[in-house]
Amino acid sequence: MGKCIICGASVDGRICSSHEEDVVFEFRGNDPNQLKPNRFYSGVVDGYADFGVFIDLSSNVTGLLHRSELDRRIESLDWEPGDEVFVQVKNVRENGNVDLAWSIRQAEREFRGVLVQEGTQEVEPGPDEDDDDGGNNGGVTHKPTPDKPGDESDGESDAEESEDDAGTTDEQPADDAGEAGAGPDDAGRATAPESDSDGGDAGGDDIEAVRERKQSTPDGDVERVEIGTLSDRVGETVRIEGEVVGARQTGGPTVFELRDETGVVDCAAFVKAGVRAYPEIEVGDIVRLEGDIEVRRNEIQVETEALAALEGNEAAAVEQRLADALSDEARPDGVAALGDHPAVDAVGDDLLEAAESIRRAVIESRPIVVRHAATADGYVAGAAVERAVLPLIREEHAKSDAEYHYFTRRPLDDPVYDMDAATKDTTRMLQDRDRHGEQLPLVLLVGTGSTVESEDGLDLLGVYDAERVVVDAATADPEIADAVATLVNPGLAGAETADLTTGALASVLAATVNGDVADDLAHLPAVSYWEGTPEAYADLAEDAGVDAERVTDLREAVALEAYYQSYQDKRELITDILFDSEGGDLAGHIAGQFREKLETELDTAEANIEEREVDGLTFATLDADAYSHRFDFPSTTLLADELQRRGDRDATVLYGTDELYVRADDEVDVREAAGDAAMAVPDASVTAVGVRQGRIEYLAGRRDEVTDAVVDAVAGQLN
């Protein structure tokens, strides 16, 4: 028999069942079935997957911390492979898979003890294994429960101040409650019994009694300060008034995100581990909060002492203050002068409205989701907006990982915002709302979402009142204007858009959102053009120090990376390619791969093209299934583009098993061509599904007949 290192009770081993979760274990076993559910273990980060993080608990046992178990987005974790972390074993499955849960405690000193689990036996660490705060010559590290979650005072609590009067040692058993006993702290000294007020076990109290004792309302005697000044007030007790824009429950405190006219800050309120503090406070409430300003993991945080919702005139005054500040801050002064293009000038008011929506979302702590096509033009457009918005998020939020919480860029393989994409976005936004207390996002669609094929997807977002903004240089369908909050489309405004790309239009939007990055964006419009770059944009890039050769490298490098892992934003890689101020060779290196792969594919394709003469027009047709690598770079769409650009022909048609792509020098109405083909081959289910791609689908069994019918229909339009 042994004694519990926390309470001194007689146990088999070194910890009693009541305090098992107060201790972190180092696992030295080789069988996952030796792990005990609900225990906390130290581990080492092995690597990331889309669905979670793999943690090595020992050399032979690895567990999965699924993303659904995190109290934050997986993208915001700053763990690197090899980092020591702390997790809780949730379950060991019959097949040996280990399910892990998140631990709010991420340092040994935040646990009350440390033990080694050798197989199924619990032992104390050896003499050379005590931590830096130890000093107990190999004894088990033991710390009293801190006054507040995350307290790192290391022995400065009231319990330690009274240790000389306690007269107890770790050999003395606890009382019946299991919490009044004393044990050695990290210096081997005796500590006094803990009271309920220290945030530990509440004993026989029910949750409501704990809440009543732990929660209070502001008395109004503390000075009100602005959130933007908190970094200068560390250690002070202050009062803040503002709107609750987020609320999430962690394994320890409840964390409220509070916004005033100057910024946003996390406010931790603690009742009992895992218990919701101030349950009457909801997202959207106008509140008054009093608390102590502290720094946790290099970030400003308010330790909440009192919190209450405001009503009547007090709430109205705060709301008005926030609204005034929001209007002043969100509305741009004017459209950025990024080059000169008549089509951009035609949508100046719409650009201002879209820019205000983006800036307002940042200030209101609403996430921004950017959807764009997985093409060079699409990536340039998305990266331009990203470059403008991330600094604003960093300025607005005290949290260092806020840019991963509040901005997401999700490329689309198909430049149609269909039900598949909308369902993914809706599912994720509802999960983030329910799990992390986030508000519904602003969904910004650039170069997609502007045709009727996207209407169902946009309507799904509309069911939840998620704000939708569409920015597209290609002429949109008028019906979309009623499905979104803002539509930026020069074509609908009556402008000529043949020589305008979405990348150029989005770059102007981005510079309007954040004028401080206008110089960074100056070369992007030119990068978005494969040919026919307007002189104004070419000059703009040249003035920014990016010559024509460099522009080509950037475009081709982005095009290659857009193809691989097309569903990933590749934020850091795309940033290095487009904004490498040192002029490194990354873009040139990737562009070289682009040219090599494209030329190889073009050689094969050109050798197998079938030339057709239809009504005096020259067509090139290619069986893409037989004479291209459908599942390697380049994509069929890029191959079709390049064949038409390089060939001396009127139109190009690449056909596959059940789809084909049309390219022509003059504009072709793909919907009309599909309609004509459908009448010619009525049993082939011919449909135009990708207007921006020039893509038509049909039944595989009627491929040859449909291809002939489409060629005839396109010839009729071009004549």
Steps between C-alpha positions, in 0.01 A plus 500: 500500500608854435373848572339742252747775415219757512291414804701232679225239488603133495495367143644228281755708314572869539170678419142457615206490257377841620822672396600300194417790271710741708820321400678472165658164414803417292413174325774239470295214370483324167132403484219754452277287722723594794377859473224605736209709363457848649864520609717783374824402327800684361575430137692619196343640184556253217320682218185659362213372286191683375300329773729549797845466658691177567664490843765245601432395860797261496734357240242233413166669571350788298161663547283733293381836631208553264424856388153472656666468843688830469378821658634690200552445129772253411660765276563719803703244695862606531623147572788374292608136456716409797330741741400364841128538561244379753186309408230291663431142396136486406468143383702198386319311226494124449737533204752688716426848364529765770256793504639809673330806645622858536669615821469863604817442706808508279782513756604263778473776757128530426443148634510415868736209453712302256528120491650239272281213379721200431265255335211509745703599806527858631839613628667826585743661255865420561748748649604632159144541372366782718401816316668837508276620780569189707762503767344202676786264418296264291175532692172539315431854392196624689341843472193632674207580275547861380255775582410530132539265205833557335653664813874458472605663826700187596452508874355846564146394595332573829528131584880518494508822701336314786712185467690556822175492695368189330723258686424223254709281274436271210472209745178635648175366351225719366158546653193327360454755225839412354591866449602635837824306535837658439791377293844618399526780248772518238763586761405213728324730747169435668192689384186597679162347419331653198174686526216492248585850389824393334330352198553136603244234571181645641439201722133450567391834359278488193586705193248774570647554846847524351379746239336717760817511704741544207311744279426862571387810318703815439460769764594783265778636720781385270615727218371416152779459247523416130615158389761657277684627812513170692859418407601805704293392802633154584447434870221756533133441578283667237144525370413432135173558320415347165336220304557129554607372157599149605461259789666160530519250782841344560596222737570774753352851469233646277662739253299800382624707206411860571509778240490873559570789264877436512548125478422149622637309799451159663348509849529182708230438761535203734242326716621142495693300243280452197201684651344786301553830678231766472264276297259788457756689287468422129672604179363839396437624855621846601687455826709664769797297624751555775822302525875486532721549195755222469726347237443133420737334252609843376142614438287754684213340691249631751442289811132573556392598850150628417280501193147619430279572199403863456146608426305812414686827463833353609488234228379751243789734577757222452329380181505851358866540587581174323284586199659843458848355522408218262364735235803726523744214479329273248427741214802548272585852389477403134587240239873436477676634193662170405555544129233643273227297334157627382325180613629548855385861498148380410463313832657752738200515733470122509870467583456742790202303626688169478807649671283635781342156549845344535627765741180482702531123532853541638388757755197294603715188544313312231710243313566565131492204261643566153405264219687519170577278202810279519663684208779755475245782470297362790800464730621851417155636586476308826858579603443872438205507738693291752794742487267788581288340771753316719670819630159642593416185696834511680438863594148427623567193711740447786531126430806410293314228309196717418582506129440125487171529686357789303626453145478189284570466129352188337573440129244331276588244232192604308432875460137438596387540859287190497314314773806293584709808580212675675426195715863482610502869591165481678601193699825660610348835590233331714762287672712807571194679634394218730842374609702819511235770544592670173263723309382405153753603235512739212540280192691682225493330160753627246483374144223259592139508615382748238301264275169325551684169549604640841155617604409192706827519694457869572142442613616236751725758666210743489285267710737579791535869409872466431605813311604433139711728278587406140782662300542382141645662188309272261144610432264366766142376472255769621324251730805487727454863605195394702683206662789695655551812710747658255586411141805666346470433127601748230311308233165552670597865541523527121880505473711310249681223692684303231842619622433500877590209728354422839853519641527862388155588634564327834836676534322835480250379759784388730681834472170673578457284810849578625691782335814413697561197279433668164871496413517127577215436256620716211636212290209259555268626222771428241563155649135406445520534118617217275501732200386846397600672824375860495786747478392669823545179697826408330639845586375468857694176545810648337487800733477258795824336389339190346600476134318301233719191543439497873126546448501190278689299762252599769198413285632161397618411850159578645329306220703189580442523876131570441469156341660297779300464824247727332264497800771646727569873528880450524510838670867513586620354169288734287615794711864405443443473126307824450651728764862390538659843530848350491445379146586141589500222245191317631270632227761444231563144618130408500440681169771283346307190604182654357659549157657156490176321589287715270730464199511122540121482505463740209737296283283192553176689448608680185607170344152356551273794416233443238448803277150569369367750249142605584325776306831655403635490859792296631439288810750294701350207687686273742401185687626608844445155648726336245764768441551688828579412860163582650619469859832679480606854418391681290127489556272448201383862525855638493592268213198620302593863569857450384407305186267781392754772583777332301303357209403675178138396519157648571400266783621204706290223653645249747263213572509221755276221619207717604613862471664736254660846506455772238755773427479769230659835421158662481238479772289183502172459690555157651142471624368564151743248348392240757135571424554453127688175562223379731247544222726321253565208739192499725582176681849612614400724796720785375549776762723807534634468856806721499436817305826661616693187397315447174403155629214286372395163643318212332440125523814301423325274251424793268841670517580502127155628396506776762852611401393535137184689602694742722754572225215579261329722760821696571563543129152642463572759770841600362354549153 
